[in-house]
Amino acid sequence: MGGPGTGWNPFSSYLDWTGNIAQPNWNPLALASQGTITQKAGYAATRLSLADPLKLILGARYTNWKSEGENDDREHKVTTPYAGLVYDINDTYSAYASYTEIFQPQTARGRQGCLVRQPAERLAGGVPHRAGQRRPGHQRADHRPPG
């Protein structure tokens, strides 16, 4: 990281430091990736009132993800669902629970050479305060691969 006896010594003593440090000789940056990633997506959602204080939220997202030009072209077409329940406890608190799948592009291949889809899930729930409230609510979320 620099100092006496190394290739980069910005100052000989911190007592003489004026705040000016010479730039080190930077190595050129290596190209980490070369190609094009294209993602097209659309979603639909609805909110249904099951009872006066209880709402059901349903939705799905369709994703068409493509990577080209990296010697390993790949494409994923995935629909990820989500669902949630919101219960209005009173004017200040609402309880909620939700579930969704999470799309993560993969490079792992199976025995036949096909891409292996490895979905992840997210479960969440809590009792947050409404906007404008000063006290925090309570929430919990769990992100994990299924299995």
Buried (B, 14 or more C-beta within 10 A) or exposed (E): EEEEEEEEEEBEEEEEEEEEEEEEEEEEEEEEEEEEEEEEEEEEEEEEEEEEEEBBBEBBBBBEBBBEEEEEEBEBEBEBEBEBBBBBEEEEBBBBBBBBBEBEBEEEEEEEEEBEEEEBBBEBBBBBBEEEEEEEBEEEEEEEEEE
